Amino acid sequence: MPTRRTPKQNHLLAALPAAELARLAPHLERVPLPLAAVIYESGAELGHVYFPASGIVSLLYVMNDGAAAEIAVVGNEGMVGISLFMGGGTTTSRAVVQSAGIAYRLEAPVLKAEFARGGALQRLLLRYTQALIAQMTQTAVCNRHHMLEQQLCRWLLLSLDRLPSSQLVMTQQLIANMLGVRREGVTEAAGRLQADGLISYSRGHINVLDRAKLEQRVCECYGVVRRESDRLFASRAAIAA
């Protein structure tokens, strides 16, 4: 098991062979991820990538009028800033901390140099990118075709997968902003889940009481994203070898 307060809290870093992690270790800077902090803005030059060890970062697409919607979430399974090794130095999304935690930050030149070696980090990051694209694609389909209650269940389950407990600190207004919907819709959907005993909600704290029933209520999109991630990282040791 990863030791607390080490880079190995991040699953990608934990899967690296010892030699590759040792090369990166002197350059990994432990930084806080305060709630609602903006890691980077859409269109900005990316000087670092972030490997979350705890907490969750939301990737949001922001329209010209300021409206935004979440396109993916990143936790300790992944990395924020894939544009740096995919051929671009900027991104079209805004990265905002959805759940407070910590991350290990790596400067862009160091990440690019290690990626160019063609070793385990490259293989892991390419597989992670495929999983992230699958999540983005399914989010777009879900937002177009499924009911708000199902979208909320998907969002809760994806968040739970990236947190050590069954409790989330998040106001209904922030959830509405993430999903790109009206707050009243989230209030109604959350109210139904609470009335049925799936969650409890009070003063910005959401506690999932019955995950199994939440998985029964969610649309197919959550399962698609979860299975694709499990398939790509079925054997991290084999990928890193």
C-alpha positions in Angstrom: 0.0 0.0 0.0 1.3 3.5 -0.8 2.7 5.3 2.2 0.8 8.4 3.3 2.2 11.8 2.1 4.3 10.4 -0.6 4.0 10.6 -4.4 2.8 7.0 -4.4 -0.6 8.2 -3.2 -1.1 9.0 -6.9 -1.8 5.7 -8.8 0.2 6.7 -12.0 3.3 7.6 -10.0 2.9 4.5 -7.8 2.9 2.3 -11.0 6.2 3.6 -12.2 9.3 1.4 -11.9 11.6 2.4 -9.0 14.2 3.9 -11.3 11.8 6.1 -13.2 10.1 7.3 -10.0 13.5 8.0 -8.5 14.4 10.2 -11.5 11.2 12.3 -11.1 11.2 12.4 -7.3 13.6 15.4 -6.8 11.4 17.4 -9.2 8.0 16.5 -7.6 6.7 19.4 -5.5 4.0 18.7 -3.0 1.4 21.5 -3.2 -2.0 22.0 -1.6 -5.3 21.9 -3.6 -7.6 24.4 -1.8 -11.3 24.0 -2.5 -12.4 26.1 -5.6 -8.8 27.0 -6.5 -8.2 27.4 -10.2 -5.2 25.4 -11.3 -5.2 26.7 -14.8 -7.5 28.8 -17.1 -8.6 27.9 -20.6 -6.0 29.1 -23.1 -3.3 29.7 -20.6 0.3 28.3 -21.0 0.8 25.3 -18.9 4.0 25.4 -16.8 3.3 22.4 -14.7 1.3 19.2 -14.6 -0.4 17.9 -11.4 -0.6 14.4 -10.0 -3.4 14.6 -7.4 -2.6 12.5 -4.2 -6.0 13.4 -2.7 -8.9 15.6 -3.6 -10.6 16.0 -7.0 -10.0 18.4 -9.8 -12.8 19.2 -12.3 -12.1 20.0 -15.9 -14.6 22.6 -17.1 -15.4 24.0 -20.6 -16.2 27.7 -20.3 -18.3 29.5 -22.8 -17.8 33.1 -23.9 -20.7 34.2 -21.8 -19.1 32.6 -18.7 -21.4 29.6 -18.6 -19.5 26.4 -17.8 -20.0 22.6 -17.6 -17.8 19.8 -16.3 -16.3 17.5 -18.9 -14.2 15.3 -16.7 -13.0 14.7 -13.1 -9.4 13.8 -12.1 -8.4 12.3 -8.8 -5.5 10.2 -7.5 -6.0 7.9 -10.5 -4.6 10.4 -13.0 -3.0 13.7 -13.9 -4.0 17.2 -14.8 -2.4 18.8 -17.8 -2.3 16.2 -20.6 -1.9 18.9 -23.2 1.8 19.2 -22.4 2.6 15.7 -23.8 -0.1 15.6 -26.4 1.6 18.3 -28.6 0.1 21.5 -27.2 1.2 23.9 -24.4 -2.4 25.2 -23.8 -5.7 23.7 -23.0 -9.3 24.5 -23.9 -10.6 23.7 -20.4 -10.4 25.3 -16.9 -9.2 23.1 -14.1 -10.8 23.8 -10.7 -10.5 22.0 -7.4 -13.8 20.3 -6.6 -12.7 18.6 -3.4 -9.7 19.9 -1.4 -6.5 17.8 -1.1 -2.9 17.8 -2.2 -1.0 17.1 -5.4 2.5 16.6 -6.7 3.5 19.2 -9.2 6.0 18.6 -12.0 7.5 21.3 -14.2 6.7 21.1 -17.9 10.2 20.5 -19.2 10.8 17.7 -16.8 7.6 15.9 -17.8 8.3 16.4 -21.5 11.8 15.0 -21.2 10.7 11.9 -19.3 7.8 11.4 -21.7 10.2 11.6 -24.6 12.3 8.7 -23.2 9.5 6.4 -24.2 9.5 4.4 -21.0 6.8 3.4 -18.5 5.6 7.0 -17.8 4.8 7.4 -21.5 2.8 4.2 -21.6 0.9 5.0 -18.5 0.1 8.6 -19.5 -1.1 7.5 -23.0 -3.4 4.9 -21.4 -4.6 7.4 -18.9 -5.4 9.9 -21.7 -7.5 7.2 -23.5 -9.4 6.7 -20.2 -9.9 10.4 -19.8 -11.1 10.8 -23.4 -13.6 8.0 -22.8 -14.9 9.9 -19.7 -15.2 13.1 -21.6 -17.1 11.4 -24.5 -19.5 9.6 -22.1 -20.1 12.9 -20.2 -21.2 14.6 -23.4 -23.6 11.7 -24.2 -24.9 11.6 -20.7 -25.6 15.4 -20.5 -27.5 15.2 -23.8 -29.6 12.1 -23.3 -30.1 11.3 -19.7 -32.2 12.7 -16.9 -30.7 15.1 -14.4 -31.1 12.6 -11.5 -29.0 10.0 -13.5 -26.4 12.7 -14.2 -26.2 13.5 -10.5 -25.8 9.8 -9.7 -23.0 9.5 -12.2 -21.3 12.6 -10.8 -21.6 11.3 -7.2 -20.2 7.9 -8.1 -17.3 9.3 -10.1 -16.4 11.5 -7.2 -16.7 8.7 -4.7 -14.3 6.6 -6.7 -11.7 9.3 -6.1 -12.3 10.0 -2.4 -11.4 7.9 0.7 -14.8 8.4 2.3 -18.5 8.4 1.4 -18.8 12.1 2.1 -18.5 15.0 -0.3 -18.3 18.7 0.7 -20.1 20.5 -2.1 -23.0 22.9 -2.3 -25.9 22.3 -4.7 -25.1 25.5 -6.5 -21.6 24.2 -7.2 -23.0 20.9 -8.4 -25.3 22.8 -10.7 -22.4 24.7 -12.1 -20.4 21.5 -12.7 -23.3 19.9 -14.5 -24.2 23.0 -16.4 -27.9 23.0 -15.1 -30.1 25.2 -12.9 -29.7 24.9 -9.1 -33.4 24.1 -8.8 -33.0 21.0 -10.8 -30.2 19.7 -8.6 -32.2 20.5 -5.5 -35.1 18.4 -6.8 -32.9 15.5 -7.9 -31.0 15.5 -4.7 -34.2 15.7 -2.7 -35.5 12.5 -4.4 -32.3 10.6 -3.7 -32.4 11.8 0.0 -36.1 10.8 0.3 -35.3 7.3 -0.9 -32.5 6.9 1.6 -29.6 7.0 -0.9 -27.9 10.1 0.4 -28.2 12.7 3.1 -27.5 16.4 2.5 -27.0 19.2 5.0 -25.1 22.5 4.8 -23.0 21.6 1.8 -22.2 18.1 3.0 -23.4 15.1 1.0 -23.1 11.7 2.6 -23.8 8.6 0.4 -25.8 6.2 2.5 -26.4 3.4 0.0 -23.9 3.1 -2.8 -25.4 -0.1 -4.2 -28.8 1.6 -4.7 -27.1 4.7 -6.2 -25.4 2.3 -8.8 -28.9 0.9 -9.6 -30.3 4.4 -10.2 -27.4 5.6 -12.4 -27.4 5.5 -16.2 -25.1 3.3 -18.2 -22.5 6.1 -18.6 -20.9 5.5 -15.2 -20.4 1.8 -15.9 -18.9 2.5 -19.3 -16.3 4.9 -17.8 -15.5 2.6 -14.9 -15.0 -0.5 -17.2 -12.8 1.4 -19.6 -10.6 2.6 -16.9 -10.4 -0.9 -15.3 -9.6 -2.4 -18.7 -6.8 0.1 -19.5 -5.2 -0.3 -16.0 -6.0 -4.0 -15.3 -2.3 -4.6 -14.7 -0.4 -1.4 -14.0 2.7 -3.5 -13.2 2.5 -5.1 -16.7 2.0 -1.6 -18.3 5.0 -0.2 -16.5 7.3 -3.1 -17.2 
